[in-house]
Amino acid sequence: MSTKIDAAKYVLNRISDTMLWQTCINGKPLRWFYCFGTLQEYIADFDLDKCVGGFSLDYDIDIGIVYGDCPGEQIIRAFEGNGYKCSKKFLHDKTKNPLNLHFTAVDGRLEESPSVDVYFWIKKGNVWYHTYDRNHEGKEVPSKYTFKGIEFNDSMEQGFFAPQKVVERIHTKNPEGRMRITNEGIWKLDIFERDSTYKFYAPYSYGVCLDAWYDNWKYRKFNNLGESKSPLVRHVKSCSEL
């Protein structure tokens, strides 16, 4: 790649191509979005003049989808057919479906690409949970799980995909004037250049999520370079106990 921005464009385009071809088991387009540090970087580094957010190759890339929307093997095949290798799996102990998949780049053209983590979110009531090998057991099916949750109130019962009823407290000049909706409940945002073919996919409730995951998340360059926090944590031996 000639420049770092060219490399970032190539990687984001490769991931978008991988995910946008996926469908749910009901035939609808897959609901997917960037989350955690990737979402934080985009919003925290939002350029008010250009109306575009940040995306570098300095951090792992985090993607969220809904558990049960599509088979995990479908996601694995999609990434492995597009230059990545599934290097780690973290599975549901009963169904053996993935809860977290970790991908590393193997295509030479992706040599500057960081790893990609796909989180499969489970909805229980008004709470959405995710998990990964937080206890560092190194097993596909661990002896215990640590689920981290985020709760949405009744007016936002759809969680990630609920329309915002209050303007997000992000900037003095709100970027939503340049947002477009794609799929179901996902913001399709400009990135790199205004009105370009490059897009960043964020959940409707991005501000609520960032407030829950990170303290002072707007200052990501100085804080929050580690894992996200969570207002709700559950430790269980089996996913059936969630």
Long-range contacts (C-beta under 8 A, 24 or more apart in sequence): 1-112, 4-56, 4-57, 4-112, 5-192, 7-57, 7-112, 7-113, 8-55, 8-56, 8-57, 8-192, 9-192, 9-198, 10-109, 10-110, 11-57, 11-61, 11-110, 11-112, 11-113, 12-55, 12-191, 12-198, 12-200, 13-198, 14-82, 14-83, 14-110, 14-113, 15-61, 15-63, 15-116, 16-199, 16-201, 17-82, 18-78, 18-79, 18-82, 19-63, 19-78, 19-201, 21-78, 22-70, 22-74, 22-75, 22-78, 23-70, 24-69, 24-70, 25-68, 25-69, 25-70, 25-71, 28-183, 28-184, 29-182, 29-183, 29-184, 30-65, 30-69, 30-70, 30-183, 31-65, 31-66, 31-69, 31-160, 31-161, 31-183, 31-184, 31-185, 31-186, 32-63, 32-64, 32-65, 32-183, 32-186, 32-201, 33-63, 33-64, 33-65, 33-160, 33-186, 33-201, 33-202, 33-203, 34-61, 34-62, 34-63, 34-64, 34-200, 34-201, 34-202, 35-62, 35-63, 35-64, 35-119, 35-203, 35-209, 36-62, 36-119, 36-213, 36-228, 37-62, 37-220, 37-224, 37-228, 38-62, 38-63, 39-202, 39-203, 39-206, 39-209, 39-210, 40-210, 40-213, 40-214, 40-217, 40-220, 40-224, 41-220, 42-189, 42-191, 42-200, 42-202, 43-170, 43-202, 43-206, 43-207, 43-210, 43-217, 44-217, 44-218, 44-219, 44-220, 44-221, 45-220, 46-170, 46-171, 46-175, 48-171, 48-173, 48-175, 50-193, 50-194, 51-175, 51-177, 51-178, 51-190, 51-194, 52-189, 52-190, 52-191, 52-192, 52-193, 52-194, 53-175, 53-189, 53-190, 53-191, 53-200, 55-191, 55-192, 55-200, 57-112, 57-113, 57-114, 58-114, 59-114, 60-114, 60-115, 60-116, 60-117, 61-113, 61-114, 61-115, 61-116, 61-117, 62-116, 62-117, 62-119, 63-116, 63-117, 63-118, 63-119, 64-118, 64-119, 64-121, 64-130, 64-160, 64-203, 65-118, 65-119, 65-120, 65-121, 66-120, 66-121, 66-123, 67-97, 67-99, 67-120, 67-121, 67-122, 67-123, 68-97, 71-97, 72-97, 72-98, 72-101, 72-120, 75-101, 75-118, 76-101, 79-103, 79-116, 82-107, 83-107, 83-109, 83-110, 84-110, 84-116, 87-115, 88-133, 89-140, 90-131, 90-132, 90-133, 90-140, 90-142, 91-140, 91-141, 92-239, 93-141, 93-145, 93-238, 93-239, 93-240, 94-238, 94-239, 94-240, 95-239, 96-141, 99-130, 99-131, 99-132, 99-239, 100-130, 100-131, 100-132, 100-133, 121-160, 122-147, 122-239, 122-242, 123-159, 124-149, 124-242, 126-151, 126-152, 126-153, 126-154, 126-157, 126-159, 127-151, 127-152, 127-232, 128-152, 128-159, 128-160, 129-232, 129-234, 129-242, 143-237, 144-235, 144-236, 144-237, 145-234, 145-235, 145-236, 145-237, 145-238, 145-239, 145-242, 146-233, 146-234, 146-235, 147-233, 147-234, 147-235, 147-236, 147-242, 148-228, 148-230, 148-232, 148-233, 149-230, 149-231, 149-232, 149-233, 149-234, 150-208, 150-209, 150-212, 150-213, 150-230, 150-231, 150-232, 151-231, 151-232, 152-205, 152-208, 156-205, 156-208, 158-185, 159-205, 160-185, 160-203, 160-204, 160-205, 160-209, 161-185, 161-186, 161-203, 161-204, 161-205, 162-204, 162-205, 163-204, 164-204, 164-205, 164-207, 168-206, 168-207, 169-207, 170-207, 170-218
